[in-house]
Structure formats: C-alpha cells, structure tokens
Amino acid sequence: MTSAPHPTPLTADDDWWRSAVVYQVYVRSFADSNSDGVGDLEGIRQRLPYLRELGVDALWLTPFYTSPQIDAGYDVADYRDVDPLFGNLGDFDAMITDAHALGLRIIVDLVPNHTSSAHPWFTAALAAGPGSPERERYLFAEGKGERGELPPNDWESIFGGPAWTRVPDGQWYLHLFDPAQPDLNWRHPEVRAEFEDVLRFWLDRGVDGFRIDVAHGMIKAEGLPDVGFNSMTTGQRQSELLGKGRLPYFDQDEVHDIYRAWRPILDSYPGGRMAVAEAWAETPQRLARYIGPDELHQAFSFDFLDATWSADSFRKVIDTALAESAIVGAPTTWVLSNHDRQRHVTRYGDGEVGLRRARAAALLMLSLPGCAYVYQGEELGLPEVLDLPDELRQDPAFLRTGESRDGCRVPIPWSGELAPYGFGPEGSELSWLPAPATWRALSVAAQAGVTGSTLELYRTALRIRHEHPALAGTDGITWLETEPGVLAFRRTAGGAELTCVVNISGAEVTVAGHGRPVVASADLTERGDGHVLPVDAAAWFERR
C-alpha cells in the first residue's frame, strides 16, 4: 500500500491550532452518500461547503479505519486503511484535497491504547500461546486462584465489569474497555515503532493533526498492582476516579516518553501539524505535563464541559484553565459537547431552557482565547435523544452498564419534513439511529438564513471571531465587575475591545458602557444608555 502524494500545505501558519475552531465530525452520523444509512467520507466531502460557510477552521474525524465496529470504530483492525463502511483510501484523499482547497484542515482520531481483537497482531497472539513473542505485544497474564480462574488483579473496564478476559489456554488479557479492544503493551519496541509509522502514513497523506484517544492510558504500572476496590467489592466504580485520583493503569509518568518521541515526527512536516490529547489526570498540573514544545500541542480541558450552569462554576474553570495555559505556553481548549457526553442542551435543562442556556454558552466559549471544539449538531441546537429503543442502541457500554452514548450520536438533520431529514441521498429512508420528529424544525435547511436561529447565531459568532482584532489572538481576558450571577470579561487588541457578558443571575440585567452589541444569544432591548440582557443569555459588545 502506497501513500498519496503530500498535498501542498494550506498556509505557512504553523500556529493555526492556537486559536482555531475545530468541528468534530462523528463520521457515521454526519452525511451518508450511498443510502446505506451510515455516514461516510464521501458524505463529508459533499458537505464541506457547509462547514466552510459555518466558519470553522478544521475538522476532527472520528475513526474511519478498518474495524469490526464493536465500539463504533474505536476498535481498529487496520490503522492504514479505510473501513468499507466509510469508503476507501481514494475517498479519503479526495476528501482531504477538497477540504484543503476550501481552507479546512483535517485532524484524524488515533487509537493507540488498544487494537481490535480482529487485528492481525491479536489473532496471532491467540494462536501463538503463552510465552510467545506475539503475546508480548499485548498484556497477557496468569490468573489468580488455585487454577488461575480469577483475574490477575482487580482492574475494572471503563465500560463496566472486569478489565480481564480469559482465553482457552488459561491466560487472561487486559482490556480497559470492551473485550474486543485488547490493550497494547507500550513497553514493547515493536508497538512504539508501529505507531510512529502509522503517524507518518497519515501525515504523508496530508492530515494536519491527530486527536489521541485515551492518551493517558498506554502505560500501566509495573507489576499490574491492584487498585484496592471496584464496583464488585465496594459498589464504587474505578472510572469515578477519572480526573479526580490516580489509577495504576492511567496517567503513568512513562507515557510522556511516547509523546516526546512523537513530537519530532510532527515537527518534521510543514504546515503546523499538531496533536491534541484526550487525557484524564488527577490534577491540572498533571494534565499540563502532556503539553509543551517537546510533547503534545493541546490537551482537552473537560472541566469547561463539566461546569454547572452558574457564574461561579464557569469563572473558576476559566481562571484555572487560563492559568495552566500560561504556565505551559499552550492554548486552552474549550469543549461543550462531544461524542461521549450528553449534549449540553439537555445537560443545561433540556427544552427551551436548555437551548437558551446552550446558545449563551456558545457565545461564552467562542469569545475565550484558545482553541474551541464544536461537536456536530450543536450549531443546530440539537438536544440529546433520550428515548431511543434499547434494541437499537449500539454502544457497547450499554450492555455492560445500562449507560449509553447513542443519544448524542443520532445522525444530524439536513433538510425535509421526514426522518432521516436528508441524512442520505434524496429518497433514502435509512439511518443507523432514528431521529425524532421534533428535529424537522432543527435541520440545516430549516435554520439557514433565519434570523435568530441557532445556526445563524453560530455563523455570526464565528465570522466575528475570525474578523475582530480583539478575538484574533490568544491573549488573556480582563474580568469586569458585575452584579452577582453575571459574567463579564473584555478582550483587547489593536485598539479594539470586545466584551462578553453572560447573564446567569436569574433576572434580566442592564448592560451599559461596553459599546454597541454585535451578536447576542437572545433579543436585546434598549434601556437608557444600555441594553437589557435577558435571563440565560449572552451578548458581545464592541468598541473600536
């Protein structure tokens, strides 16, 4: 298999990622080009003009590699090819060529913690047996008990249940997620060499960056020590410690050696190739270790996503993130939703209240310095689909815990009065998950050009973010004195000022002294020398 010729870099701006807006494309739910009910690469290619008009800078694509699709592609069987469900390498090359021609960069998901159980390495490991070189690429171990009938330790899968599965010859293998996702042994030199080659393969095809899945997980503590509790012994799941405590299989110091080996590879390509970590760490200081000139460019800050709907919560999260960003000299990342978490319209209260708050949160996020990540459909104000029939849910975690991420993965609506709302070609009625009837009013066609729609709010805010001098850089913010429950901060550059005000106080407030309003998440009315900002609303004001 040969790589495609390296496309010409978009620009000479190696720092594009510092203030970019990245749109996450959940590939199977974005656009279907062949009427099979599943989104694909050609579907993305056909919708690129929509994303250009929306005003984003880059796309992050969830895994499209060859996979049995047990965990929606996060179980990879071949890291150098496209699963037929999504197309082929030619489709990828055509898509990235068109994206670059439109000024859009492409970030792909890399899944290095584990492979699929269908990966040739794992099938070879099962065939070779205990003590073989093939098994050394994974984490096989003898069990406890008189006959090895008990797992090697008390580690628990993030998806629920034991993190170990026994094979017929008596050994156990580690899988921190589904049994179909065996964990690799990252102390093995062949594993490290393989993924360095995978990086080069996709960089040669022109990708502009990587999102590193489970970036904190590749190294496990020597000796595989017990955690000391799990849901079977105490009722507390080990996953509850994510971002709050230390686990022997996450955030080990040795993991940073991997990224110090990857950074020179990224830096050897022109155009500012970057990597962002999906990493959970006990403290902001430990999370910051993943970022720097010799490691990764960014790490997701999930604290913003987890903030409660209160001014105090948002301010604390913003201050902490900006302080840590200053220490490591890298931009903060802001996220409101993604493919693993309930959509923020629903988290903020659902219905009209949730949508109103989600629109305000969008203006808050897009006015902050750093890089913002937008999950597909949030620009349409999509809520979580809470009433999917159990028999249609495909998240492997659902079978193990009863918890499902499928509700945020329903294909987005494009047009029409009937589901699946233009997800596939005209006349196609297939969709791998059903969209609710209420989504007809939330489709792209229903909102495009409509004053006050959520889509037009995002388009306006993204245009201003790109054009306004005060929002163009990565400089910090200046907090302003306000009434309780109101957030207000100012950004300045080149003699221009932009002030963001968010009203979470529970009562309307009058905003004055910040200049003229340029965008608002709800209608403003004039009052004296100021403007009335409704409850759960945000607005940007400018002075030049």
N, C-alpha and C positions, 0 to 999 in steps of 0.2 A: 504494500500500500504506500503510495507516494503522497507527499504533501502538495497542496496547491501552491502556486507562486505567491510570494508575500505581497499583499496589496500595498499600495503607497500609503504611508501614514496620513491620517486626516489633516493634522496640523503639526507644527513643531512644538506645541504646548505640552511639555512633559508634566505640567501641574494641573491638567484639566480636571482631575479627580478631586482636587481640594475643595471645589465649590460646585460640583456637578449635581444635577438632579437625575437620579438613576431610576428607571421604571422596571419593576420586576415583572417579567413575563412568566407566568405559570403555563408552560408550553401546551399541555394537554387541554387547557381551558381558555386559550386566548382566541384562536381562529382556526377553523377546520377547512382545509382546501379541497378535500376529496370525498366529503359526505359520509365518512365513517364514524362521525360523532366524536372524534378526538382531534384536538388541535395539533398543528404540525408546523414544520419550518416554513413551508410554502405559504401557509396561512399567515405566519408572522410577516413574511416578505410582502404579501399583498396589503397588509395593514400598516406598513412602515410610514406611509404618508400621514396617517392619523397621528402617529406618535411624534412625527416631526412637527405637525401643526399644534399638537398639545404643548410642545415646548421643552421636552426632556432632552438630556444630553447623551444618555447611554441606556442600553437595555441589559438587564441581568436575566439570562435564560436559565430556568431550572433544567435538571439533567435530561438530555435527549439521547444519551448513549444507548448502545445495545444492552437490553435488560429484560428480565422476566416480568418486570413491573409489579413486583410484590409490594414495594414501597414507592410506587409512582416514579420509578427511575433512579431513586437513591440506592438501588441495589444494582451495581454496574457489572456487567459481564464482559464488556469490551470498551475500554476507555478511548479508543481511537476510531470509533465508528458510530454511525447514527442508527438508532433502532428503526426498523422498517415502519413502525407505527408513526414515526415522525418524519420519514423521508430517507434521504441518503446524504452522503458527503457532498455530492453535487448541489443538492438543495441548500446545504449549509453554506457552501461557497457563494452561491448566487445570493443568498440572504445577506451575508456579511458584506458582499460587494455593494449591494443596493443600499444597505444601511450606511456604509461609509460615504457613498455618493450623496446621501442626504444629510451627512454630518452627524450621524448617530454612531456611537461606539458600542461594542458588544463585549459583555462580561459573561463568561460561562461558569457554571457550577462545577466544582471539582470535589469529588467524594473520596478522600484518601484514608479515612479511618477504617473502612471496611469495603469489601467487594460483595458481589452477589455470590451465593452458593453455587451458581451456574458458571462462575468464572473458571477458565481452564486451570488456573493455579489451584483452586479449591477442589475441583474434581480430581486433579492429580494427587492432591494431599490425601483425599479419602482413599484413593486406590493404592497409594504407596504404603500406608500403615504407620504405626507408631515408630518414632525414632528416625524417620526418613527426612532427607533434606527438604522434600516438598512440604512436609508439615511445619518445618521451621519458619516458613513464610507467614504462618498464622499462629494463633495462640492456643495450642492444644495442651492439655494437662491431664494427669491421672486424677481420678476422683478420690474422695474420702470414703470412709466406711470399710468394713471387712472385705468387701468385694468391689470397692471403688464405685459403689452405687449412689454415692452422694456427690453433689457438685464440688469442684475444687475449693471454692470459697463461697461467701455469702453475697457476692455481687448480684445486682439486680438490673434487668433490662429497663431502659428508659420507656419502653413500650409496655412494661409490666411483666411480672414473673421473673424467674431466674435468668441470669445472663449466660447460662451454660446449657448446651445440648449434648447428649451422649450419642456417640456413633457406635455401630455394631461391634467394633473391636474393643470397646470398653472405655476408650479415651473420651474426653469432653473437649469441646471447642467453645471459645468465647464469642459472644455476640451481644454487644451493648444495646443493640436494637432488635430487629426481628431475627429469628433463627436463620432466615435466608440471607442474612447480612453478617457473615463471619468477620471478626476484627483481624486486621493485618498485624504482623509483628514488625513494628517500625524500628526495631534494633537490628533487623536483618538488612545487610547491604543491598541485596537484590531488590528489596521493596523500595528503598530510597532511590536507587538508580532507575527503577521502572518509572516512578512518578516524576523524576526530573526529565525523563524522556517524554512522558506524556505532556508536561508543561511545554516543552519545545515543539511537540507535534501541533498543538493548538495555537501557539504563538506564531509558528510558521504559516498557519492558515489565516493569520491576521487578527486573532482575538486581542482585545485591548485590556483584558484583565480577567481575574478569577475571583469567585466567591468560594471560600474554603469552608466546606461543610464540616461541622464538628472539629473545628481547628484546634480545640483544646484537648482532643481525645486520643491522639495517636500513640502517645507513650503511657504505659501503665507502670505502676510502682513495681520495683524489683521484688520477686518473691510472691507477687499477687496476694498481698495481705487482706484479711477480712476488713470490711467497713465497721462491723460491730453491731449492725442492726439492718433489718429490711422489713418490708411490709408483712412478711410471714411471721417475724419474731416480735415486732412491736406495733405493727399497723401503720408505721410511718414509711413512706416510700423514699428510697435513696434519692430519687430525682428531685425531691423537695429541697435538697441542698444546693441545687444548681444556682450559681450566683450568690450563694449565702455561706457555703462552707467548703471544705476540702474533701475530695473523694480520691481514693488511690488509683482510680482509672481516668481521672481528668486533671488537666492543668498541672502536669508534672514539669519540672524545670527543664528536663531534657528535650521537651518538644521544641524549644526555641532553637536548638541546633538545626532542626529541619528547615526552619524558615530562614536561618542565616545562610543555608546552602541554596535556597530558592531565590533569594533576593538578587544575587549576581546574574542569575539566568534572566530574570525580568529586566534588569537594568541593561542587559546586553542587546535588547531590542529597542528600536527607536519609537518615539511617539508617546512615551509615558505609560508603559504597561504597568498595571497595578494589581494588587491583591487585597481583598478585604476578608477578615476573619469572622466567622460565626463562632464566637468563643464565649464561654461562661467561666468566670473566675470569682474567687471569694471576695476580692476587694477591687475597687477601681485601679489601685496601684498595680495589682497583678494583671489585670486586663491590659493596662497600658504597656506592659512588657512585650506584648505581641506587636507593637507598633514602633517604628523607628527606621532610620536610614539603612540599617542592616537587617531588618526583618520585614514585616508587612506594612502596607501603606495605611490601612484602616482596620478598625475592629468595630463591629456593630455595638452600639450602646442601646441595650434593650430597656434601660431604666426609663427612657422617654416614653416608650411604648407602654410600660407598666405604670406610669404616673396616674394617680387618681385625678378625677375632674375637680381640681382645686388649685387655686393660685399658689398656695404654699408648696404643694407637691411639685408642680411644674417648675417653680423657681428653684427649688432645691436641686432638682435633677439637672436643670440647665446650668446652674452655677457649678455643680460638681463636674459635669461633662466638660465645660469650657476650661476649668482649672486644670483638669487632667490633660486636655488637649494642649494647653500651653506648656506643660511640663515636657511632653514628648515631641512637641513641634509638628504635630499632625492634626488634620482637621477632625472635628467631631462628626459623627454620623447620626442622623435623626431618622427614626422609623416610627410609624404609627400602626402599620399592619404588615403582615406577611403571610406566607402560605401555611405557617404552623400555628398561627394565633387567630383567635376570633376577631372578625373585622371590627374596627373601632366604632363604627356607627352603633353597633349592638353593645359593645363594651360600655359606651357612654350613655346607655339608656334605651337604645333602640327607638324605632318610630320617629316622630317629628323631633323629639328632644334629642335623641341620639344623632340624627342628621344635622341638626343645628349646631351641636357641640363639635361634631366631626368637621364641619366646614370651618368653624373657628380654629380648631386645632390645626387644620391645614395651613391657614394663614400664619399661625404661630410658627409652625415648623419651617415653612418656606421663607420666613424672614430671618431665621437664625443663621449665623455664619457656619460654614462647613458644608458637608455633603448630605443631601436628603434622598431617601429611598421611598418611592411611591409604589405601592402594590397595586397591580392591575385591578381596575374597577373601583378603586377608592375615589378616582376622579369623577365617577358617576354617582357616588354616594351609596354604593351597594351595602346592604346590611348582611349579616350572617344568615344563612339559610338554616333554620333551627329544626325544621320538620321533615328532613329527608327520611324516607323509609329505611329501616335498618337493613333490609335486604339489598339496598342499592349502595350502601356505604362501602368504600374500598380501602379506607385507612387501616393498615394492619394493627395499629394501636387499639382500634375499636374492639377487635375480637379478644384482646388481652385485658383491656381495662374498662371497656364501655365508653371511653372517651374518643371522640372523632374530630379530625381536622377537615373533613369533607365539606362542611358548611361554608368554609371560606374559599373553596376550590371549585365551586359551581361555575360553569362557563359564562363569561360575561355577555351581556346583551348588546347587540349591534343595531338591530332595526326590526320593524314589523310588529304585528299585533299578537302573534302566537309564538310560544316557545318552539324552538330554542333561539328565537329572536336574531336570526341572521348569523348565527354562530358558524354555519356551514354555507355551502353554495345555495343559490336560490332554489327553493323547493325541498331542501334537505330537512328532514324531521328528526335526525338523530343527534343525541347529545349524551355523553357518558354519565352526566348527572343532570337531573331536571332542574330548570329554572322556574321560580314561582311566577304566578300570573301578575303579581304586582310589579315585576321588573319591566313590563312593557313601557311603563312611564319613565323608567330609568335608562333606557337604551341610549346609545350614542345618537341615533337619528332623532330621538325624542327630545334630546337636550341641546344638540348642536344649534348654535345661533339663537338660543332662547335666553334672553336677558334674565339674569338671576339664577340660572341653572347651576348645578354643581360643576358640570363640565366647563361651562364658561367661566366660573369662578377660578378653577384651576388654570385654564388657558390664560386668563388675565394676570393672575398672580405669577405664573411662570414667565410671561412676557416681561412684566415689570422687574422680576428678579434678574433677568438677563440684561435689561436695559438700564436699570437705575444704578448710578455710580455708587450709592451707599450700600447696595447689596452685592456689588460685583466682587468684592474681595472677601478675605477670611478674617478681617479684623473683628475684635470683640464687640460687646454691646455695653451700653450705659443704662442702668436701671433708673427709672424715674419714680418720684414719689407719687403715690396714688391712694385712692380710697381702699379700704380692706376688700380683698377678693378681686382686685383688678391688677392685671399685669401690664406694665408699660415699659418699653425699652427703646432706645434710639441707636441707630447706626449712622455713622457719618463717613464721608469720603469725598474728596474733590470739591469741597464747598457745598455738598448736598447732604441733606438729612432725610432719613426715613424713620418714622416712629410706628411701632406696632403696639396696639392696645387690645387687650383681651379682657372681656367682662365676664368673670365667673362669680360675681358677687351676689347674684340672686335678685338684683334690682337694676333697672336701667341707670346709666350714668351719663353725665355730660362731659364730653371731651373737648378741650379747648387749648389753644396755644401751640399746636403741633403742625399747623399748616393745613393744606387742603387734603381731603380724603382722595385716595387714588384707587382703592379697592376695599370692599367690605363684604363680610360673610352674610350680613343681613342689611335691610334697608336702614339708612341713616336719615334722621330728620334734623333740621337746623333749630337751634335754640340759642338765641342771643348771638354771642361770638363763637359758639361751639356747635357740636353735633351730639345728638342723643344716640348712644350706643346701647342697643337692646341687650337683654339678658342672654348669656351664652353666645355672644357674638364677638367678632374681632374685626379690626379695620387697620389699614395702613394710611398714614398721613405723611405728606412730604413738604419740605421747604428747600428751595434752591436759591 
